């Protein structure tokens, strides 16, 4: 008697995703939308002057760059950014223009413009986000760059 082997397709797909092989384009799009919304909420924490909310977006092992200097660790980053939360008006704002997510669905890049309170473009940012828990994206790298005048 011949034994038939049945292939359980949903289990195979789930196994591949959990192994980090590949996330279907539809899931990547969903992850992209999540990171875009997370970046906007992160920016809103500055606009709302909510330092506690700002801190919740930062990974414990994050690295933020200021020029050529790297500040490592959430507490050091939050302490360094205290100065940006002192005044009633935010000294700058940012918004994502581009978000790309790896096929694994676990790491993403966001980038976009940084503006002064009058809306003038003063720089750009690039941030790397990592999926640290189910549906919880946290920033692991951040770097701003000045706008170069021609």
CORZI-V227296 format. One record per pair of residues at least 24 apart in sequence whose ideal C-beta (glycine too) atoms are under 6 Angstrom apart, sorted by sequence separation. I is the first residue (numbers start at 1). GAP is how many residues later the second one is. D is the distance in Angstrom with one decimal. If there is no record, write none. Layout:
{{I,GAP,D} {I,GAP,D}}
This chain:
{{92,24,5.9} {123,24,5.5} {106,25,4.7} {121,26,5.6} {89,28,5.7} {94,31,5.4} {51,34,4.6} {49,36,5.9} {47,43,5.4} {46,44,5.0} {43,51,5.1} {43,52,5.9} {39,57,4.2} {36,60,5.5} {36,63,4.9} {35,64,4.9} {32,67,5.1} {32,69,5.1} {31,70,4.5} {39,71,4.6} {28,73,5.2} {35,73,4.3} {31,74,4.8} {35,75,6.0} {62,77,5.8} {27,78,6.0} {62,78,5.3} {63,78,5.4} {64,78,4.5} {65,78,4.1} {59,79,4.0} {23,80,5.7} {22,81,4.9} {58,81,5.6} {59,81,4.7} {23,82,3.9} {57,82,5.6} {20,84,4.4} {35,94,5.3} {38,99,4.5} {35,102,5.6}}
